[in-house]
Amino acid sequence: MSFLRPSALYASFLVTFASFRWMPCQSWGFLRWPGLEGFLRLLVMVLLWSMFSEIRCITSSSMFPTLRVHDRVIIEKASYYIKSPAVRDIVTFQDPTQKHGDKEQIVFIKRIVAKAGDLVQVDDGWLYVNGIAQKEDFIAEPPTYKSNLTYVPEGHVYVLGDNRNNSYDSHVWGPLPVKNIVGRSVMCCFRPSES
């Protein structure tokens, strides 16, 4: 009697108990090691994952309450090769004030609130884009600062943190060049417990 082939006892067991007749496997061969082909598929998946996405840890409260300190978010880096960044996308980007000679790359995460061609201003606790007050139910509290009317030039976006009063963003250093964007936040994949 072969271990990989059903025996007469096994076959009579299947005939006797109708609930086991649905089993698609007639042998234990499906439990084999995937072999070279399976290994190559896994290798390709890992390489694609590392090229087009990454997991980042949130280190500041500038995006609170949307993202909390120590949250882990999945960042995908491929979509902005196909389409332009959209308003309300949460993006990671290289610090636009960082000098090119610095060895350590500083990366921020903020929300896009305006795109190229828009006029942006913060006044009386409201964000105005093209003179229209924006309804933002995702911010921690209304901003207490005021900013001058700013034109967002071509190839730039305007980014602000959801925790407006505790965020180093475009209201400090101006519009962000699109070339500095690393990727778009897709989802929060881990949120530590509140213990």
Z-matrix of the N, CA and C atoms (Angstrom, degrees):
N
C 1 1.454
C 2 1.533 1 108.67
N 3 1.323 2 116.60 1 126.47
C 4 1.458 3 122.33 2 -178.98
C 5 1.529 4 109.37 3 -84.35
N 6 1.316 5 115.17 4 144.49
C 7 1.462 6 119.60 5 179.56
C 8 1.533 7 110.94 6 -70.92
N 9 1.338 8 116.99 7 -31.38
C 10 1.451 9 120.62 8 -176.41
C 11 1.523 10 113.93 9 -87.74
N 12 1.321 11 118.59 10 -10.25
C 13 1.461 12 121.34 11 -179.80
C 14 1.513 13 109.57 12 -108.72
N 15 1.304 14 117.18 13 144.52
C 16 1.466 15 119.10 14 179.21
C 17 1.528 16 110.37 15 -67.66
N 18 1.291 17 115.14 16 134.06
C 19 1.460 18 119.98 17 178.76
C 20 1.522 19 109.54 18 -84.07
N 21 1.309 20 115.69 19 173.77
C 22 1.467 21 120.81 20 177.95
C 23 1.518 22 110.17 21 -63.37
N 24 1.343 23 115.94 22 -37.94
C 25 1.461 24 120.17 23 178.96
C 26 1.538 25 110.28 24 -63.11
N 27 1.350 26 115.55 25 -42.88
C 28 1.457 27 121.31 26 179.80
C 29 1.535 28 110.29 27 -64.74
N 30 1.340 29 116.69 28 -42.78
C 31 1.463 30 121.07 29 179.99
C 32 1.524 31 111.07 30 -64.74
N 33 1.332 32 117.19 31 -41.39
C 34 1.465 33 118.99 32 178.85
C 35 1.531 34 110.29 33 -68.78
N 36 1.337 35 116.57 34 -31.45
C 37 1.458 36 121.13 35 176.86
C 38 1.527 37 110.03 36 -63.65
N 39 1.364 38 116.77 37 -42.05
C 40 1.462 39 120.75 38 178.66
C 41 1.522 40 111.70 39 -66.47
N 42 1.322 41 116.14 40 -37.92
C 43 1.457 42 119.64 41 179.25
C 44 1.520 43 110.19 42 -68.50
N 45 1.338 44 116.64 43 -38.20
C 46 1.448 45 121.42 44 -178.25
C 47 1.518 46 111.97 45 -68.88
N 48 1.312 47 116.64 46 -43.59
C 49 1.459 48 120.64 47 -177.45
C 50 1.528 49 109.52 48 -105.50
N 51 1.313 50 115.71 49 103.22
C 52 1.469 51 121.90 50 -174.65
C 53 1.525 52 112.87 51 -64.06
N 54 1.319 53 117.31 52 -25.63
C 55 1.457 54 119.56 53 -178.16
C 56 1.519 55 112.42 54 -67.08
N 57 1.337 56 118.70 55 -18.95
C 58 1.455 57 121.37 56 179.89
C 59 1.522 58 112.50 57 -94.40
N 60 1.313 59 119.09 58 -1.36
C 61 1.463 60 120.99 59 -177.77
C 62 1.530 61 112.41 60 -70.19
N 63 1.316 62 118.66 61 -19.94
C 64 1.458 63 122.01 62 -178.28
C 65 1.521 64 112.73 63 -73.12
N 66 1.341 65 117.26 64 -14.23
C 67 1.471 66 120.19 65 -174.38
C 68 1.527 67 110.66 66 -59.42
N 69 1.333 68 118.18 67 120.88
C 70 1.452 69 121.18 68 -174.95
C 71 1.522 70 113.90 69 -75.46
N 72 1.314 71 118.04 70 -20.93
C 73 1.457 72 119.33 71 -176.14
C 74 1.526 73 110.34 72 -92.80
N 75 1.307 74 115.30 73 134.86
C 76 1.457 75 119.98 74 176.86
C 77 1.514 76 111.04 75 -102.80
N 78 1.323 77 117.38 76 -2.03
C 79 1.455 78 121.13 77 177.63
C 80 1.520 79 108.61 78 -148.50
N 81 1.303 80 114.33 79 174.06
C 82 1.459 81 119.77 80 177.66
C 83 1.526 82 111.38 81 -91.29
N 84 1.314 83 117.63 82 12.73
C 85 1.457 84 122.61 83 -178.92
C 86 1.510 85 113.82 84 -63.46
N 87 1.311 86 117.52 85 -24.63
C 88 1.463 87 120.08 86 -179.64
C 89 1.519 88 112.36 87 -67.85
N 90 1.338 89 118.16 88 -11.36
C 91 1.463 90 120.94 89 179.66
C 92 1.528 91 112.46 90 -89.60
N 93 1.332 92 117.97 91 4.28
C 94 1.461 93 121.84 92 -179.43
C 95 1.522 94 111.29 93 -62.03
N 96 1.339 95 116.13 94 157.55
C 97 1.457 96 122.82 95 173.04
C 98 1.523 97 107.53 96 -62.96
N 99 1.337 98 119.42 97 139.21
C 100 1.454 99 120.84 98 -173.62
C 101 1.534 100 114.32 99 -62.62
N 102 1.299 101 119.02 100 -19.07
C 103 1.458 102 120.89 101 177.94
C 104 1.507 103 112.47 102 81.28
N 105 1.319 104 115.20 103 -168.69
C 106 1.464 105 122.22 104 -175.59
C 107 1.535 106 111.27 105 -63.75
N 108 1.319 107 117.87 106 -40.90
C 109 1.460 108 121.05 107 -179.00
C 110 1.534 109 111.38 108 -62.33
N 111 1.317 110 116.68 109 -44.47
C 112 1.462 111 120.09 110 178.11
C 113 1.513 112 112.17 111 -65.81
N 114 1.338 113 116.75 112 -38.02
C 115 1.458 114 121.02 113 177.78
C 116 1.527 115 110.61 114 -64.03
N 117 1.340 116 117.54 115 -42.45
C 118 1.464 117 120.93 116 179.35
C 119 1.525 118 111.31 117 -65.65
N 120 1.332 119 117.46 118 -38.40
C 121 1.466 120 120.01 119 176.16
C 122 1.524 121 111.05 120 -61.48
N 123 1.325 122 116.33 121 -44.25
C 124 1.461 123 121.20 122 178.55
C 125 1.534 124 110.64 123 -62.46
N 126 1.314 125 117.07 124 -42.30
C 127 1.458 126 121.54 125 179.32
C 128 1.529 127 111.13 126 -62.32
N 129 1.332 128 117.48 127 -43.84
C 130 1.467 129 121.19 128 178.47
C 131 1.526 130 110.22 129 -62.96
N 132 1.335 131 117.59 130 -41.84
C 133 1.470 132 120.82 131 179.05
C 134 1.530 133 110.95 132 -61.75
N 135 1.320 134 117.34 133 -43.38
C 136 1.468 135 121.08 134 -179.93
C 137 1.523 136 110.32 135 -64.96
N 138 1.326 137 117.62 136 -41.98
C 139 1.470 138 120.40 137 179.29
C 140 1.525 139 111.74 138 -65.11
N 141 1.335 140 117.50 139 -43.27
C 142 1.459 141 120.15 140 177.94
C 143 1.524 142 111.22 141 -64.12
N 144 1.327 143 117.09 142 -41.49
C 145 1.473 144 121.15 143 178.40
C 146 1.523 145 110.16 144 -59.36
N 147 1.333 146 117.05 145 -45.18
C 148 1.462 147 119.46 146 -176.46
C 149 1.527 148 112.19 147 -71.79
N 150 1.339 149 117.76 148 -26.63
C 151 1.464 150 119.96 149 179.56
C 152 1.517 151 112.49 150 -80.15
N 153 1.320 152 118.19 151 -37.30
C 154 1.457 153 120.98 152 -170.51
C 155 1.513 154 114.67 153 -110.82
N 156 1.308 155 118.68 154 1.55
C 157 1.463 156 120.15 155 177.38
C 158 1.515 157 110.11 156 -155.08
N 159 1.315 158 114.80 157 164.62
C 160 1.467 159 121.06 158 176.71
C 161 1.521 160 108.40 159 -158.32
N 162 1.304 161 115.27 160 162.95
C 163 1.464 162 121.12 161 176.99
C 164 1.518 163 107.08 162 -110.48
N 165 1.317 164 116.33 163 129.01
C 166 1.466 165 122.07 164 -179.93
C 167 1.525 166 110.08 165 -119.26
N 168 1.309 167 115.49 166 148.04
C 169 1.462 168 122.27 167 176.65
C 170 1.530 169 108.45 168 -100.94
N 171 1.317 170 116.81 169 134.21
C 172 1.470 171 121.83 170 179.10
C 173 1.531 172 108.02 171 -80.69
N 174 1.335 173 116.32 172 124.20
C 175 1.471 174 120.40 173 -175.54
C 176 1.524 175 114.10 174 -109.13
N 177 1.351 176 117.69 175 -5.16
C 178 1.467 177 119.07 176 179.55
C 179 1.523 178 109.73 177 -136.28
N 180 1.314 179 115.18 178 169.29
C 181 1.469 180 120.12 179 -178.76
C 182 1.528 181 112.44 180 -96.17
N 183 1.329 182 117.93 181 18.68
C 184 1.468 183 120.22 182 -176.01
C 185 1.529 184 113.10 183 -68.85
N 186 1.336 185 119.07 184 -17.99
C 187 1.468 186 121.44 185 178.48
C 188 1.527 187 111.66 186 -108.84
N 189 1.340 188 118.11 187 14.06
C 190 1.461 189 121.65 188 177.38
C 191 1.526 190 108.66 189 -66.95
N 192 1.282 191 122.79 190 139.10
C 193 1.460 192 131.07 191 8.63
C 194 1.536 193 114.69 192 -92.16
N 195 1.349 194 118.29 193 -4.09
C 196 1.465 195 119.96 194 -179.19
C 197 1.521 196 111.13 195 -62.84
N 198 1.332 197 116.61 196 -47.61
C 199 1.464 198 122.30 197 178.10
C 200 1.519 199 108.58 198 -125.80
N 201 1.315 200 116.13 199 136.31
C 202 1.464 201 121.42 200 -179.89
C 203 1.521 202 110.68 201 -104.61
N 204 1.313 203 116.30 202 163.82
C 205 1.458 204 121.19 203 176.80
C 206 1.529 205 108.73 204 -60.63
N 207 1.315 206 116.54 205 135.83
C 208 1.479 207 126.98 206 -179.72
C 209 1.524 208 113.64 207 78.10
N 210 1.333 209 119.01 208 2.91
C 211 1.470 210 119.74 209 171.29
C 212 1.522 211 107.93 210 -65.23
N 213 1.317 212 116.22 211 151.82
C 214 1.462 213 121.89 212 174.01
C 215 1.527 214 107.13 213 -113.05
N 216 1.323 215 116.83 214 129.06
C 217 1.462 216 121.16 215 -179.04
C 218 1.525 217 109.77 216 -120.95
N 219 1.335 218 114.69 217 146.93
C 220 1.465 219 120.47 218 175.33
C 221 1.519 220 107.69 219 -91.54
N 222 1.323 221 115.26 220 125.26
C 223 1.460 222 122.73 221 179.94
C 224 1.522 223 108.17 222 -108.90
N 225 1.330 224 117.33 223 123.81
C 226 1.466 225 119.65 224 174.73
C 227 1.525 226 108.05 225 -102.70
N 228 1.340 227 115.03 226 137.96
C 229 1.456 228 120.20 227 -171.82
C 230 1.517 229 114.03 228 -110.86
N 231 1.322 230 118.91 229 4.83
C 232 1.466 231 120.67 230 -172.25
C 233 1.520 232 114.23 231 -96.89
N 234 1.329 233 119.39 232 -30.85
C 235 1.476 234 120.41 233 -168.79
C 236 1.530 235 113.37 234 -65.56
N 237 1.334 236 118.85 235 -29.17
C 238 1.459 237 119.36 236 -177.78
C 239 1.524 238 112.79 237 -78.73
N 240 1.334 239 117.96 238 -1.46
C 241 1.464 240 120.67 239 168.71
C 242 1.530 241 109.51 240 -79.26
N 243 1.343 242 116.26 241 -23.07
C 244 1.459 243 121.91 242 -175.89
C 245 1.533 244 111.31 243 -100.68
N 246 1.343 245 116.94 244 -41.01
C 247 1.462 246 120.84 245 -176.53
C 248 1.521 247 110.46 246 -130.19
N 249 1.309 248 115.39 247 166.74
C 250 1.464 249 121.20 248 179.50
C 251 1.522 250 109.98 249 -84.66
N 252 1.336 251 117.41 250 153.54
C 253 1.461 252 119.78 251 175.47
C 254 1.526 253 110.85 252 -60.34
N 255 1.323 254 116.26 253 141.51
C 256 1.462 255 121.79 254 -177.66
C 257 1.531 256 110.45 255 -108.53
N 258 1.328 257 115.05 256 154.46
C 259 1.459 258 120.57 257 175.52
C 260 1.535 259 108.58 258 -60.68
N 261 1.315 260 116.39 259 139.99
C 262 1.467 261 127.30 260 -178.29
C 263 1.522 262 114.04 261 79.97
N 264 1.339 263 119.04 262 -2.06
C 265 1.466 264 120.32 263 171.30
C 266 1.524 265 108.43 264 -66.83
N 267 1.322 266 116.38 265 141.90
C 268 1.464 267 121.35 266 172.72
C 269 1.522 268 105.98 267 -97.73
N 270 1.333 269 116.20 268 120.87
C 271 1.461 270 120.88 269 -173.80
C 272 1.523 271 111.99 270 -124.26
N 273 1.331 272 114.81 271 153.19
C 274 1.462 273 120.54 272 169.52
C 275 1.527 274 106.74 273 -103.92
N 276 1.323 275 115.61 274 145.97
C 277 1.468 276 119.33 275 -176.57
C 278 1.523 277 109.77 276 -154.67
N 279 1.337 278 114.09 277 158.23
C 280 1.462 279 120.86 278 175.97
C 281 1.524 280 108.53 279 -76.20
N 282 1.316 281 115.07 280 142.85
C 283 1.461 282 121.39 281 179.76
C 284 1.535 283 109.47 282 -57.17
N 285 1.345 284 117.74 283 118.77
C 286 1.466 285 119.61 284 -178.43
C 287 1.524 286 113.54 285 -70.45
N 288 1.334 287 118.13 286 -16.06
C 289 1.467 288 120.54 287 179.64
C 290 1.526 289 112.15 288 -92.48
N 291 1.325 290 116.86 289 -3.54
C 292 1.460 291 120.90 290 -177.68
C 293 1.528 292 110.34 291 -75.62
N 294 1.327 293 115.98 292 137.54
C 295 1.460 294 121.32 293 179.05
C 296 1.533 295 109.11 294 -74.38
N 297 1.330 296 117.00 295 149.21
C 298 1.460 297 121.69 296 -176.92
C 299 1.528 298 112.87 297 -67.79
N 300 1.313 299 119.02 298 -21.35
C 301 1.458 300 121.92 299 -179.12
C 302 1.523 301 113.97 300 -81.11
N 303 1.341 302 117.98 301 -12.60
C 304 1.460 303 120.60 302 -178.35
C 305 1.524 304 110.50 303 -66.00
N 306 1.331 305 115.74 304 136.95
C 307 1.463 306 120.40 305 -178.54
C 308 1.530 307 112.02 306 -79.01
N 309 1.329 308 117.24 307 -39.35
C 310 1.462 309 120.70 308 -178.15
C 311 1.523 310 109.88 309 -84.81
N 312 1.327 311 116.21 310 127.04
C 313 1.463 312 121.46 311 -179.92
C 314 1.525 313 109.26 312 -88.17
N 315 1.330 314 116.54 313 121.88
C 316 1.458 315 121.47 314 178.50
C 317 1.522 316 108.17 315 -95.41
N 318 1.338 317 116.73 316 126.48
C 319 1.455 318 121.77 317 -177.45
C 320 1.519 319 108.83 318 -121.52
N 321 1.350 320 116.17 319 133.31
C 322 1.457 321 122.86 320 177.84
C 323 1.526 322 109.49 321 -112.65
N 324 1.333 323 115.64 322 163.13
C 325 1.467 324 121.27 323 173.14
C 326 1.529 325 107.23 324 -129.73
N 327 1.336 326 115.99 325 125.52
C 328 1.467 327 122.39 326 -177.96
C 329 1.529 328 109.18 327 -146.89
N 330 1.334 329 115.51 328 173.95
C 331 1.465 330 122.20 329 179.01
C 332 1.533 331 109.52 330 -104.88
N 333 1.334 332 116.03 331 134.87
C 334 1.468 333 120.40 332 175.87
C 335 1.531 334 108.02 333 -75.76
N 336 1.344 335 116.63 334 126.12
C 337 1.467 336 120.90 335 179.72
C 338 1.523 337 112.41 336 -112.39
N 339 1.343 338 117.75 337 -15.55
C 340 1.460 339 120.87 338 178.89
C 341 1.523 340 109.29 339 -154.61
N 342 1.335 341 115.23 340 151.55
C 343 1.464 342 120.82 341 -178.88
C 344 1.528 343 109.44 342 -114.81
N 345 1.314 344 115.73 343 -179.10
C 346 1.468 345 121.23 344 -177.44
C 347 1.529 346 111.16 345 -56.47
N 348 1.328 347 115.35 346 136.21
C 349 1.461 348 121.36 347 179.19
C 350 1.519 349 113.96 348 94.20
N 351 1.329 350 118.39 349 -9.99
C 352 1.466 351 121.74 350 -179.30
C 353 1.526 352 111.29 351 -86.23
N 354 1.338 353 114.75 352 154.93
C 355 1.465 354 122.33 353 171.69
C 356 1.522 355 107.72 354 -107.34
N 357 1.328 356 117.26 355 127.38
C 358 1.473 357 122.53 356 -173.91
C 359 1.520 358 109.90 357 -122.54
N 360 1.352 359 114.79 358 139.25
C 361 1.456 360 120.47 359 175.83
C 362 1.519 361 108.77 360 -153.12
N 363 1.324 362 116.24 361 143.90
C 364 1.461 363 121.98 362 172.14
C 365 1.514 364 106.87 363 -112.98
N 366 1.358 365 115.57 364 124.90
C 367 1.462 366 120.45 365 -177.23
C 368 1.525 367 109.16 366 -155.28
N 369 1.325 368 117.38 367 138.31
C 370 1.473 369 123.78 368 177.60
C 371 1.534 370 112.96 369 54.29
N 372 1.328 371 117.37 370 35.34
C 373 1.462 372 121.50 371 177.28
C 374 1.518 373 114.43 372 79.40
N 375 1.317 374 117.77 373 11.83
C 376 1.471 375 121.76 374 -179.79
C 377 1.516 376 110.44 375 -124.71
N 378 1.322 377 115.35 376 148.33
C 379 1.457 378 122.02 377 171.42
C 380 1.523 379 107.16 378 -95.76
N 381 1.333 380 115.94 379 125.45
C 382 1.465 381 121.46 380 178.48
C 383 1.527 382 108.67 381 -110.98
N 384 1.322 383 116.29 382 125.13
C 385 1.465 384 121.83 383 174.36
C 386 1.525 385 106.37 384 -117.91
N 387 1.328 386 116.42 385 118.55
C 388 1.470 387 123.14 386 -176.28
C 389 1.532 388 111.10 387 55.58
N 390 1.337 389 115.91 388 37.46
C 391 1.459 390 122.10 389 177.10
C 392 1.518 391 115.47 390 80.10
N 393 1.330 392 118.41 391 1.29
C 394 1.469 393 121.94 392 -178.80
C 395 1.529 394 109.08 393 -107.36
N 396 1.345 395 116.51 394 125.49
C 397 1.465 396 121.08 395 177.50
C 398 1.527 397 109.05 396 -66.50
N 399 1.326 398 116.06 397 132.76
C 400 1.467 399 121.65 398 -176.83
C 401 1.521 400 110.28 399 -93.82
N 402 1.338 401 115.75 400 133.43
C 403 1.468 402 120.53 401 175.17
C 404 1.522 403 107.07 402 -85.60
N 405 1.316 404 116.24 403 113.72
C 406 1.465 405 121.79 404 -176.22
C 407 1.526 406 109.04 405 -123.97
N 408 1.321 407 116.51 406 99.59
C 409 1.462 408 120.32 407 -179.19
C 410 1.529 409 111.92 408 -87.88
N 411 1.319 410 118.70 409 2.15
C 412 1.460 411 122.35 410 -176.80
C 413 1.525 412 113.34 411 -101.98
N 414 1.338 413 118.77 412 -2.42
C 415 1.470 414 119.75 413 -177.74
C 416 1.521 415 110.95 414 -85.65
N 417 1.348 416 115.46 415 154.79
C 418 1.464 417 120.99 416 -178.68
C 419 1.531 418 111.03 417 -68.94
N 420 1.325 419 116.22 418 -45.39
C 421 1.468 420 122.17 419 178.60
C 422 1.526 421 108.38 420 -160.18
N 423 1.312 422 117.63 421 158.38
C 424 1.470 423 119.47 422 179.05
C 425 1.533 424 110.82 423 -61.58
N 426 1.321 425 117.34 424 145.85
C 427 1.469 426 119.32 425 179.99
C 428 1.533 427 111.75 426 -67.21
N 429 1.321 428 114.84 427 140.58
C 430 1.468 429 120.31 428 179.27
C 431 1.526 430 111.50 429 -96.95
N 432 1.318 431 117.29 430 -5.65
C 433 1.466 432 121.57 431 -179.96
C 434 1.529 433 110.00 432 -96.53
N 435 1.322 434 115.25 433 167.98
C 436 1.463 435 121.85 434 173.93
C 437 1.519 436 107.09 435 -121.56
N 438 1.325 437 116.00 436 146.05
C 439 1.463 438 120.04 437 175.50
C 440 1.513 439 109.36 438 -128.29
N 441 1.317 440 115.59 439 153.15
C 442 1.466 441 120.84 440 178.06
C 443 1.524 442 109.94 441 -70.93
N 444 1.313 443 116.21 442 159.28
C 445 1.455 444 121.44 443 174.73
C 446 1.527 445 107.99 444 -64.16
N 447 1.336 446 116.08 445 123.31
C 448 1.463 447 121.43 446 -175.52
C 449 1.526 448 109.76 447 -122.01
N 450 1.329 449 115.80 448 132.02
C 451 1.459 450 121.38 449 175.11
C 452 1.530 451 107.80 450 -90.92
N 453 1.343 452 116.82 451 132.11
C 454 1.463 453 121.39 452 178.51
C 455 1.526 454 107.22 453 -91.97
N 456 1.347 455 117.67 454 111.58
C 457 1.474 456 120.05 455 -176.72
C 458 1.531 457 112.47 456 -73.77
N 459 1.313 458 116.19 457 168.85
C 460 1.469 459 122.66 458 177.70
C 461 1.530 460 109.29 459 -59.54
N 462 1.328 461 116.13 460 139.36
C 463 1.462 462 120.80 461 179.74
C 464 1.519 463 113.40 462 80.14
N 465 1.332 464 117.43 463 15.15
C 466 1.460 465 122.42 464 -179.46
C 467 1.534 466 110.33 465 -133.33
N 468 1.317 467 116.02 466 161.95
C 469 1.464 468 123.57 467 170.87
C 470 1.520 469 107.54 468 -135.37
N 471 1.322 470 115.98 469 164.08
C 472 1.466 471 121.54 470 178.12
C 473 1.517 472 107.15 471 -111.80
N 474 1.327 473 117.27 472 122.26
C 475 1.471 474 121.71 473 -175.68
C 476 1.527 475 110.64 474 -118.88
N 477 1.338 476 115.47 475 141.46
C 478 1.462 477 121.99 476 175.97
C 479 1.520 478 108.34 477 -137.15
N 480 1.331 479 115.92 478 149.08
C 481 1.459 480 120.36 479 173.54
C 482 1.518 481 110.06 480 -79.48
N 483 1.330 482 117.32 481 152.60
C 484 1.471 483 120.67 482 179.04
C 485 1.528 484 111.46 483 -68.42
N 486 1.321 485 117.67 484 -25.38
C 487 1.458 486 122.50 485 174.03
C 488 1.530 487 106.26 486 -92.76
N 489 1.328 488 116.13 487 75.92
C 490 1.466 489 123.12 488 -166.90
C 491 1.525 490 114.25 489 -54.63
N 492 1.319 491 117.37 490 -34.35
C 493 1.463 492 119.83 491 -176.12
C 494 1.523 493 112.66 492 -86.01
N 495 1.314 494 118.17 493 -1.63
C 496 1.460 495 122.04 494 -179.60
C 497 1.530 496 109.07 495 -137.47
N 498 1.328 497 116.69 496 52.95
C 499 1.453 498 120.48 497 -176.24
C 500 1.520 499 110.86 498 -142.73
N 501 1.326 500 115.57 499 132.89
C 502 1.467 501 122.85 500 175.56
C 503 1.523 502 106.37 501 -94.41
N 504 1.330 503 116.85 502 101.06
C 505 1.463 504 120.19 503 -169.23
C 506 1.527 505 111.20 504 -146.55
N 507 1.324 506 116.85 505 -158.38
C 508 1.470 507 121.63 506 -174.71
C 509 1.520 508 114.03 507 -62.70
N 510 1.324 509 118.70 508 -22.61
C 511 1.472 510 118.24 509 177.98
C 512 1.528 511 110.55 510 -70.54
N 513 1.342 512 117.51 511 -15.38
C 514 1.467 513 121.99 512 177.58
C 515 1.530 514 110.38 513 -96.64
N 516 1.341 515 118.19 514 -51.04
C 517 1.461 516 121.60 515 -173.47
C 518 1.519 517 115.14 516 -111.22
N 519 1.320 518 119.85 517 3.92
C 520 1.458 519 121.56 518 173.72
C 521 1.523 520 113.62 519 92.25
N 522 1.327 521 117.55 520 -173.35
C 523 1.464 522 121.44 521 -177.83
C 524 1.532 523 112.22 522 -59.83
N 525 1.323 524 115.28 523 148.62
C 526 1.464 525 123.09 524 -178.09
C 527 1.521 526 110.22 525 -96.36
N 528 1.338 527 118.35 526 128.17
C 529 1.466 528 119.64 527 174.24
C 530 1.533 529 110.42 528 -64.56
N 531 1.324 530 117.13 529 135.33
C 532 1.466 531 121.87 530 -178.90
C 533 1.529 532 110.77 531 -61.09
N 534 1.342 533 117.25 532 -29.99
C 535 1.469 534 120.56 533 -179.27
C 536 1.530 535 111.92 534 -63.98
N 537 1.329 536 117.94 535 -19.13
C 538 1.473 537 121.11 536 178.84
C 539 1.524 538 112.56 537 -80.67
N 540 1.327 539 118.48 538 -13.94
C 541 1.468 540 121.18 539 -176.96
C 542 1.523 541 109.86 540 -69.57
N 543 1.331 542 115.63 541 129.06
C 544 1.465 543 122.61 542 179.00
C 545 1.522 544 109.94 543 -89.06
N 546 1.333 545 117.35 544 -44.67
C 547 1.456 546 120.27 545 -178.01
C 548 1.515 547 111.76 546 -175.75
N 549 1.327 548 114.31 547 -178.20
C 550 1.472 549 122.64 548 -176.86
C 551 1.517 550 108.96 549 -112.77
N 552 1.326 551 116.43 550 135.94
C 553 1.458 552 120.93 551 176.94
C 554 1.522 553 109.00 552 -73.50
N 555 1.338 554 115.67 553 125.69
C 556 1.455 555 120.89 554 -178.24
C 557 1.521 556 110.75 555 -94.96
N 558 1.335 557 116.09 556 -46.52
C 559 1.461 558 119.51 557 -177.86
C 560 1.517 559 110.30 558 -164.76
N 561 1.323 560 114.60 559 159.68
C 562 1.459 561 121.35 560 173.40
C 563 1.524 562 106.11 561 -87.85
N 564 1.334 563 117.68 562 116.88
C 565 1.471 564 119.89 563 -175.36
C 566 1.512 565 112.77 564 -97.87
N 567 1.323 566 118.98 565 -11.43
C 568 1.459 567 120.55 566 177.72
C 569 1.509 568 108.79 567 -153.47
N 570 1.302 569 116.55 568 129.26
C 571 1.456 570 121.92 569 176.04
C 572 1.513 571 106.97 570 -127.68
N 573 1.357 572 118.22 571 115.72
C 574 1.457 573 120.04 572 -179.12
C 575 1.530 574 112.29 573 -61.95
N 576 1.303 575 116.12 574 152.61
C 577 1.467 576 120.01 575 -179.77
C 578 1.526 577 109.83 576 -69.07
N 579 1.299 578 116.06 577 160.87
C 580 1.471 579 122.61 578 -176.03
C 581 1.525 580 112.93 579 -85.69
N 582 1.327 581 118.73 580 22.34
C 583 1.480 582 120.64 581 -175.52
C 584 1.486 583 114.34 582 -71.33
